Amino acid sequence: MESVTQLSNVSTSLIEPTPAAPIAPVAAEPASATRSASIDKLAHALAAAQGAISGANKSAVNSHLKAAYSTLADIVEAYRAALSIAEIAVVAQPAWTPPTNPNSREGLLTLTTTLVHASGQYMSSSLSMPAAGDAKTMASALTTLRKMSLASIIGVCPDDEHDAPKTGFTR
């Protein structure tokens, strides 16, 4: 009961204005690990770039599913010119976490993708997936992470996704 009373007092004090109190400007949000303190210029530039980005081509065919898909090059080609004009650079930084189980070769591969605007504003997104520590597996996993990360942070997608029936998503 005491917590309800405390909550009631707090909410009442928030509703009642302080007489003659000047309205203070809203402070900028503090910077976080995933974005700069302000992203207004980046957001404006990204919105303009997204208006110029079309769906990624699907230049490859999955030999098992017999389905066309967008390669990493297709995704990069879809956004490169629009982001360049909008003065947005893309930086991708991989990190490897070795296996914690001594009987396993599978560690965690993490890719942090950052969009950086000419103003210095930035936003980042990280994506991880398990991968064995050999070069071929890590290169394949890194390519998959780059495709997924770039497509999601920039907003690039092919005309239709081959995974859509599995997720229930349809257009």
Summary of the structure (lengths in Angstrom):
residues: 171
radius of gyration: 22.6
end to end distance: 50.5
largest distance: 72.1
contacts: 416
relative contact order: 0.15
helix: 38%
strand: 25%
